Amino acid sequence: MDTYDPHIYEFSAPGKQGVNLPRLDVPEAELPAALLRQDGMNDFPELTEPEVIRHFTRISQRNASPDTCFYPLGSCTVKYNPKLHEEAARYAGFAAAHPLQGDALSQGALRLMYELQQDLGEISGFDAVSLQPAAGAQGEFTGILVFRAYHCHRGDHERTEVLVPDSAHGTNPATAAMTGLKVVEVKSDARGNVDLEDLRSKLSPRIAGMMLTNPNTVGLFEDQIVEICELVHSAGGLMYGDGANFNAILGIAKPGELGFDFMHYNLHKTFTTPHGGGGPGSGAVGCTAALAPFLPGPLVRQGADGRYAFFTPEKSIGRMKAFHGNFGMLVRAWAYIRSMGATGLREVSEVAVLNANYIRARLKDLYPQAVDRICMHETVLKGQIAGAQGVRTLDIAKRLIDYGFHPPTVYFPLIVPEALMIEPTETESKRTLDDFIDTMRTIAREAVEHPDLLHQAPTKAPVRRLDEVRAARQPILRYNAEAFAKLRAERAS
């Protein structure tokens, strides 16, 4: 905690009030003693409304977001959220709809979900879409459960392994393990793509499928993707597409036509719904006709009379979430797709790829490339600046904060030493990109001439550099006056 910002608990004084409750207009009733808390009731602070509002407003002003700064977080598309889509999600007919009000009173919402299913299927080349999963990781979990159900339905119970590239998102192996399957790692080659020879050596009758991000997490298109899919299919496995990087190929390539059997979409990334802060997200999934009967329900279909209704596929793995997905996210994604249109979606990817390559080309002389190739929507560089003694990627990232930029993703993918993964997205102007590039070049010069500047960074942020190891091992999870006083004293000394 900062010395100049007293904690809200320290403003508390007996008798302060922030709310005047109205008089009861119903008879008083005693709550059962079993439902009443017996301790901790004296821990709540007594504060006025202005004190509470100012406290939370101050905290909010410390947050970085795409609304306040350039946010080049690689592998996790974070782009500006158009306010038009926010307005659509707040329409009373959507925002105030109750999930139990029934199909007859929900035709507008059901039509939106149906059209979003159709749109996502068309964009990706899949036959069926479920909007159930609440986030990308849950979409992955859904996909592998569907794979398992498909194999078991066919009596193929020996398929207990999932292939995962060594560059994959960490959720991929975690997902496979959570479904009770064994993770088999596949190496990358010198070009940053799947090593086909290593893949061939690991194919067997035990393979349930392969999880693959394309473009991959090194920011590169798997240019042998058709052959990869054919190899996995020849072994009886299924291909899972991690849609985290779908923003790079909208309107250009359809995963379903490349050979993928299943994919999740991060609606909270690709289709500009608010991202971060713990959610909510949306991890809708699409699949081939062969896997459609196993999708989680309910889905929406249109009857012969033109009306919309929920239904559950005949062999469904069941629900992944209460009710019908994160509906507000679905409204935003529908509005985004409709406002962009087919031509606009393709332009999204074209500009995203152009922006990433512009940064790559202008920084590669100072920050080595992970792989010397044209990238897709993100570029992976290395924080290994020639002549900069003792300066690492973390120092570069922290120094960016002093210049008003959110740092890019660091130390990922794990196969790239000192990785700096930069994703500008299509929403940033050339002026913003030039400012960022100039700043990165300035930091490279500082790293050589004044490395201590980077070691001490950030110096201008509300919170200075944290002891991240101590924060992980000795977290303070609730307010403790003595602990905060000790931290202030340590910082002052």
Helices and strands as residue ranges (DSSP letters): G 8-11, G 33-35, G 41-43, H 49-60, H 83-89, H 92-95, G 103-105, H 107-124, E 128-130, H 136-153, E 161-165, H 171-178, E 182-186, H 196-201, E 207-213, H 225-234, E 238-243, G 246-248, H 255-258, E 262-265, E 285-287, G 292-294, E 299-302, E 308-311, H 327-363, E 379-382, H 393-402, E 409-410, E 419-422, H 430-449, H 451-456, H 468-473, H 481-492
